[in-house]
Amino acid sequence: MNLSELTERLHAIRDRNQWKPFHSPKNLAMAASVEMAELVEIFQWLTEAQSRQLPADQRAHAAQEVGDIVLYLLLLCTELGIDMEQAVRAKLADSERRFCP
């Protein structure tokens, strides 16, 4: 996944639709949270086993929601000046230090 390319394409959509004024960090964090809630809703009331065996249509729906979440997080990173790849690598390294002695 090339995050720079994805971000550039996402910014083109944002700019074409003049959405930038609405993309404050607060709004983007809230939008990502809403999309996360939509992902959670897919799994509501399923057993553990059912959650691992989603039908194809539900798996496709989950993929759409994951995409929405990632895109909002990319926009949030832009607004906050965060390098997403660097942030993820740093967090992964921290988790390795903490949980893989």
N, C-alpha and C positions, 0 to 999 in steps of 0.2 A: 504494500500500500504506500503510495507516494503522497504524504500528507500535504506537501506544498502544492501539488497539482490539484488535489481535492479542494484545498482551501481556495485556490485561485478560481476554480470552477464555481464554488459556492459563493464567493464574492461577486462573481459576474452575475449570478442569479439575484443576489441581494441588491446589487447596484442597478440592474435592469428594472427591478421592481420598486426601487427607492425605499427599501426597508431599513437602511442604515440608522435613521433616526430612532427606530424602535429597538435597536440592538444594543441596549445598555447592558452592562454585566448583570444587573438585577433581573432584567427581562429575560436574558438568555439563560440564566441559571434557573429561573422559574419555568421557562419553556422546556428545558431539559428534564426538569422534575416532572412536569406533566407527561412528557413522553415516557419517562420511566414508569409512571403510574399506569400508563396504557399497556406497557410491557407486563407489568405485574398483574394486571387484570386478566391477561391471557391464562395465567397460571392459577388464578383464584379458584378455590374449591377443588383443585386437582389433587390427587394423591401424589406422593413422591414418584411412584412408578409411572403414573400418567404424565407427569411433567417431563419425564425423560423420553416419552414415546408420543410426542405431539403428532397429530395428523398433518399431512403435507400443507393443508391450507392454514392451519394454525402456526406451523413452523414458518411459513412465508410471511404471515402477519407479524410474528415475533421478529423476523429479519427486518421488516420495514421499520418497526419501532426501534430496533437497535441502530439502524441507519439514521433515524431521526435524532436519537440521543447523541450519536457521534458527531453529526453535523452541527448540532447546537453547541456541543463542547468545542468543536473547532472554532466556531464563531466567538465563543466566550474567550478562548485562548487568544484570539486576535485582539479582542477588546482589552484584555488585561496584559498583553505583551508576554504571554507565556508560550514557550516553545513546547508543544505537546509531546513531541518525541523525547525531548530532554526530560520533561517532567515524568513521563512514564518510565524511562530508563532509570531515573534517580529513585523513583518509588520502588521499582523492581529490585534494584541493588539494595535498598534499605530493607525490603522484605527478606531478601536472601541473607543479609547479615543477621536479621532478627530471628528468622525461622529455620535457617539451614546452617546450624553451627558446624 
